[in-house]
Amino acid sequence: MSQHLRGILLLLLVTAIWGSTFAVVKVLGELLAPPVLIAWRFFIGALVLLPLLLWRGQRSSQSEPVQETQPARHSLWRDGALLGLWLIAGYGTQTIALQTTTANRAAFFTALSVVLVPLWLTFAQRRRMPTLLWVALPLAVAGLALLSWEGGKWMVGDLWALACAVTYAGFIVTMEKLAKRHAALPFTLAQVATVAGLALLWALLSGAALWPPAAAWGPLLYLGIVATALTTLLQTLGQRHVSAAEASLIYALEPVSASLFSYLLIAEKVGVRGALGGLLVVTATVLSSRAEGQAHPELPAPAGGEAADQ
């Protein structure tokens, strides 16, 4: 098997895992308050990543000792905290959204972040909007209209899902600026630890019960170990041998994967209008990704960026 094909298969696996998280989070939302769910997920993820980071540091010190300066450490945690703020905004709005809307609708709505990124950059940098983006925007709006039409009346959860797309677009733009400054593994741990700490503070302020019931531990371990720590590693390995354009096309399959898992795990169905709306959103996602020319980091797996080395 060639390295390129191996990279594609790894990213397909990552996308499938990301898609499964919508149904899992929706089920967990019936057992845990949003900040408690997020806190435990990222705390578990941090516990998994920490030994990997210590092993990496030990291996580096044995081969070629590098003395990291104090300002560099401060920069890593400062940048990680900044991205952590964007991440908890994205995860918080997504988790709240899944309490009142379906998992497959939330997945397609969240995918709009890919459309919003080039739009955000177009206005921020005062440049001409790419032609493909002019095509992608009305397709995305039409797709959301069909998804909403099929699901009945507009729900509060849909607004939260749109807020998730907006906040995660902010994360993507910020990640693009910061990713190349740090190695992937420590930078990822800084983000994950920040989200865990902020979510714990949110949970304490809300007065929610902190200890999960027995039924919640299986899904929490899956989210923390598989959907956070493992996907981060697989994404970093996969994108070493896959171009940004190819990765964007693979990531556009995430809401399709989410719909499949939503049907298999919690029996959510998508009708003809919903399927057509989802197809339009995926098409808009692909077009906007190609307009921007870069792959985007994904919400269910906060990574240090494809350009950062391990």
PALUMSE-748336 format. One record per residue (C-alpha): residue in three letters; x, y, z. Coordinates in steps of 0.001 Angstrom, whole numbers, plus 500000, padded with zeros to 6 digits. Each point is the difference from the previous one (the first is absolute). Layout:
N
AlaXYZ
...
! end
This chain:
310
Met500000500000500000
Ser501388503394499002
Gln500400502751502599
His497516502142498069
Leu497304497306500084
Arg500739499332503676
Gly499555503718500710
Ile496645500063498190
Leu498766496968501955
Leu501083501568503297
Leu498121503222499222
Leu496915498048498952
Leu500125498219503362
Val500372503337501798
Thr497012501426498115
Ala497882496968500882
Ile500889500355503687
Trp499178503710499934
Gly496647499222498424
Ser499151497518502755
Thr500454502604502739
Phe496769501866499190
Ala497813497035500911
Val502143499176503044
Val499892503578501316
Lys496230500165499449
Val499510496870502112
Leu502412501246502679
Gly498160503322500102
Glu497085498175501618
Leu502282498879502846
Leu502376502927500524
Ala499859503781499911
Pro501982501454497043
Pro502918501396502079
Val500389496729501925
Leu500004497984496771
Ile502637502258498437
Ala502140500096503152
Trp500173496219500331
Arg500556499427496280
Phe502978502335499887
Phe501359498940503374
Ile500095496398498742
Gly501583501183496742
Ala502687501879501923
Leu500766496945502143
Val500569497976496823
Leu502134502661498291
Leu502204500748503014
Pro501909496654500018
Leu500526500343496228
Leu501483503443500516
Leu502268498776502817
Trp501159497070497832
Arg500645502358497090
Gly502009502320502247
Gln502055497117501378
Arg500729498683496500
Ser501016503472498789
Ser502307500521502964
Gln501728496671499327
Ser500591500727496324
Glu500679503741499923
Pro499431502031503178
Val498233503305499339
Gln499663502545502782
Glu496681501795499573
Thr500091503606501140
Gln497579501410502544
Pro498418502479497519
Ala499334497109497595
Arg498124498084502702
His497991503111500863
Ser499160500487496297
Leu498813496415499653
Trp497602500220502936
Arg498847503490499027
Asp499207498886496454
Gly498476496752501253
Ala497771501927502395
Leu498846502309497197
Leu499029497058497823
Gly498469498305503031
Leu497628502955500381
Trp498836499593496414
Leu499703496232500469
Ile497850500120503109
Ala497740502504498265
Gly499649497544497115
Tyr499545496903502149
Gly497661501802502386
Thr497661501247497280
Gln500082496627498241
Thr499206498043503169
Ile497132502353500874
Ala498723499762496409
Leu499774496213500190
Gln497591500257502937
Thr497245501416497757
Thr500878499099496413
Thr500847496761498208
Ala503564498743499735
Asn500038499934496201
Arg498641503564499704
Ala502563501248502507
Ala502776498332497987
Phe498992501663496730
Phe499517503372501700
Thr503419499732501641
Ala501585499213496615
Leu499202503580498989
Ser503127501074501889
Val501961498989496906
Val497912502395497903
Leu500337502784502557
Val503808499860500208
Pro500774501320496499
Leu497178502511500406
Trp501519501165503297
Leu503460500292498424
Thr498612501831496976
Phe498592502786502155
Ala502882500038502505
Gln502646500285497277
Arg497845502204497737
Arg500541497826496981
Arg497694498932497195
Met497745497060500820
Pro500947496910497938
Thr497547498973497286
Leu499507496563501555
Leu498935501645503248
Trp497313501988498175
Val498632496627498872
Ala500463498282503372
Leu498101502543502116
Pro496576499713498309
Leu500398496216499846
Ala500637499925503762
Val496974502204500726
Ala497788497864497762
Gly501271496847501679
Leu499229501331503478
Ala496529501052498848
Leu499263496464498779
Leu501380498446503194
Ser497872502313502146
Trp496910499468497863
Glu500209496228500369
Gly500568500133503748
Gly496915502082500671
Lys500059503403501623
Trp503253501861500655
Met501358498946503391
Val502151501770502556
Gly502593497278499526
Asp500392501017496356
Leu501041503494501086
Trp502521498519502432
Ala501353497796497181
Leu500434503073497799
Ala501768501724502900
Cys502297496974500159
Ala500859500444496311
Val500815503680500578
Thr502167499413503066
Tyr501814497090498412
Ala500724502110496943
Gly501731502359502440
Phe501983497050501334
Ile501095498991496489
Val501147503516499118
Thr501898500333503287
Met501522496529499628
Glu501352500945496580
Lys501975502834501605
Leu501322498037502985
Ala500468496381498861
Lys503474500417498493
Arg501447501469503185
His499873496787502049
Ala500424496231499757
Ala496676498208499620
Leu499917497848503157
Pro500798502599502705
Phe497874502600498226
Thr497059497583499877
Leu500404499192503696
Ala499998503737500833
Gln496686500403498148
Val498420496896501523
Ala501072500955503535
Thr498622503517499522
Val496614498692498884
Ala499875497544502922
Gly500781502776502502
Leu497510502484498540
Ala497280497354499821
Leu500616499063503634
Leu499656503656501010
Trp496783500242497960
Ala498661496858501689
Leu500806501314503482
Leu498307503329499279
Ser496922498263498603
Gly499624497796503071
Ala499673496831497894
Ala500853496602501477
Leu503627499258499129
Trp500186496216500384
Pro498576498133496980
Pro497550497109500479
Ala501210496503499172
Ala498263500008496593
Ala502008503032498887
Trp503495498580500458
Gly500103497875496843
Pro499066502866497649
Leu502287502396501898
Leu502981497676499639
Tyr499237499629496300
Leu499861503782499524
Gly503133500671502039
Ile502242497171498806
Val498811499249496467
Ala498337503219498784
Thr502496502410501560
Ala503424498450500687
Leu500076497292497302
Thr498554502153497212
Thr502564502701500759
Leu502820497522499444
Leu498421498426496903
Gln499305503394498456
Thr503597501103500494
Leu501319496763498445
Gly497517499985497136
Gln500520503586498890
Arg503721499435499605
His499335498128496750
Val496702501517498781
Ser499685503383498303
Ala497884502752501518
Ala497511499833497113
Glu499565496235500439
Ala499628500355503774
Ser497277502635499502
Leu498011497623497813
Ile500307497231502594
Tyr498959502293502870
Ala496916501071498040
Leu498675496461500571
Glu499704500595503758
Pro496297500986500006
Val499240497023497739
Ser501743497757502529
Ala498044501731502782
Ser496683499237498268
Leu500956496340499589
Phe500990499600503656
Ser496923501949501134
Tyr497858497453498192
Leu501940496968501275
Leu500390501142503619
Ile496870502017500774
Ala497711499226497021
Glu499898503541498607
Lys498876499954496375
Val500573502446497174
Gly497257500368497397
Val500261501064496367
Arg500011503745500735
Gly502514499565502806
Ala502276497875497795
Leu499864502605497231
Gly500688502772502522
Gly502929498064501425
Leu501381499441496503
Leu499836503752499320
Val501815500759503275
Val502725497438499220
Thr500377501449496495
Ala500275503508501438
Thr502589498729502481
Val502126498454497237
Leu499775503116497816
Ser500922502353502837
Ser502920497769501023
Arg501359500079496464
Ala499433503755499835
Glu502155500427503085
Gly502476497366498816
Gln500739498568503457
Ala498751497193502164
His498366501053503223
Pro500437498690503527
Glu496935498204501298
Leu497876500610503148
Pro499966496503501447
Ala503834499840499888
Pro501896503129501004
Ala503401499470498427
Gly503190501969499744
Gly499606500463496272
Glu501367498062497063
Ala503035502214499677
Ala501162499477503553
Asp502322497106500608
Gln499598497483502725
! end
